[in-house]
Amino acid sequence: MKLGDGVEQSIHCVAMLAGLSDGGVLSAAALAEFHGVSVSYLLKHLQALSGAGILDTVPGPKGGYRLARKPEAISLLDIVLAAEGPAPAFRCAEIRQRGPNPLEGRYFARPCGISAAMLAAERVYRAELAKTSIADVLTDLRQTDTDGGIAARGCAFLALHERKTKS
């Protein structure tokens, strides 16, 4: 299974926005700069995250993005679904019914075993993503950032680019 680049960018942006102070926002340009990605591509995903109720958008020249919910209430599945949509990764086109010497419909009364296996795997994958929140990801980062370099980089960037707005 291959997820689009927008999933990684979306997860990292949500994690970054979790570090904002109350009333703080970051612009799309700042988020793109920090992650070294295209602003125009990132904007598409930030809009999807806003549409899914994960981010709040603050309009205006001093506006930007902030979390709409607490990090504990945002799962990785929420973000993946916002970025990629709800359709399953595997879509069975019933190719077993094509080709030469077609069989009668009775041979295909049961769902395709391949499709059933793929959808079962996707349910497990989605369940695991649903169990993992952005807060969990940040806790893991704090435990593995042994010298504090990752946290220091993020904090320094936020100190320069965070915009204060009314809550």
PyMOL commands that set and color helices and strands:
alter all, ss='L'
color gray80, all
select helices_A, chain A and resi 5-17+28-35+39-51+71-73+76-84+95-97+105-108+113-131+134-144+149-161
alter helices_A, ss='H'
color red, helices_A
select strands_A, chain A and resi 24-25+55-58+64-67+163-164
alter strands_A, ss='S'
color yellow, strands_A
deselect
rebuild
show_as cartoon
